[in-house]
Every structure is written in structure tokens, then in C-alpha cells.
């Protein structure tokens, strides 16, 4: 019988480190963003209204790594414009007019 390790299978899925943290816990605080990925949202309500996308951010706050999930269209649009060679970077996420944005 074969062992799985003998197949030499590599996956390309990004995995982030740290516990999930809610957006409200990091609002108005300086964070470091290391990486991100965008996938289809698993939340039915977000698929029906909005972009249907889910942004996952690998961040650290107070030197602890966390993962943040959001469907915020403004953050998705902004993070896609950051050049790959500019990661990691510091930012603060604020809420303005009921929308999140990087500062």
C-alpha cells in the first residue's frame, strides 16, 4: 500500500497563521498587513448583496498574528492596488460613512 507522502503532492493554497479576529477589534488601531487572499464568500447574505467576495487578511496587531475576514468592497478594491513588493505594510482601518477604508 502507498503512503500519501510518496505522491509528492504540493498544494498552492495559502494558509494564514493566528486566530480569527473580528474587524471591530482592530478598527482605529495600527496593524501590519502581510498578505491577503480573495475568495467567494461562504455567507449567503454577502453573496446576495454586495460583491459576493470575501477578503482574508493576514495581519499582526501588538506583535500577534491574526486573520481578518471581511466582505468590504472598499478594502477589496484598495488591497488589489497594492503592489506585491510593498508587503508587508502598516495601516489603520477606519469606518467612514458606514464603510471600511485603509488609511
C-alpha positions, -999 to 999 in steps of 0.1 A, spaced: 0 0 0 12 35 -8 17 63 17 3 97 8 38 113 13 51 91 -16 29 110 -41 49 143 -36 17 163 -39 21 201 -32 -9 224 -28 -10 260 -37 -35 271 -11 -23 299 11 -28 293 48 -26 321 73 -14 320 109 -31 331 140 -66 332 154 -95 349 137 -102 384 149 -132 405 143 -129 437 124 -143 458 153 -114 446 175 -88 462 151 -107 493 140 -87 526 145 -56 506 156 -23 504 136 -19 469 121 6 452 98 -8 435 67 14 407 55 -7 390 28 -42 386 16 -65 364 -5 -99 369 -20 -124 341 -24 -161 337 -30 -179 344 2 -194 314 21 -220 337 37 -253 336 18 -262 372 27 -229 386 13 -234 366 -19 -268 381 -24 -259 417 -18 -225 433 -23 -196 418 -43 -201 382 -31 -163 382 -23 -145 376 10 -112 393 17 -89 374 41 -61 395 56 -30 381 74 -23 408 99 -5 414 132 -16 437 160 6 441 190 30 416 175 4 388 174 -7 373 141 -43 371 133 -67 365 103 -94 390 95 -123 382 72 -145 409 55 -167 414 25 -160 452 25 -158 462 -12 -137 493 -5 -110 472 12 -111 446 -15 -107 473 -42 -79 490 -23 -58 459 -15 -58 448 -51 -40 481 -60 -11 475 -36 20 463 -55 32 428 -44 66 441 -35 51 466 -9 40 439 15 41 439 45 29 474 52 13 493 81 -22 508 81 -52 516 101 -87 505 91 -113 531 99 -150 532 94 -162 562 74 -198 567 63 -206 531 73 -177 518 51 -143 505 60 -112 520 45 -74 518 49 -56 550 60 
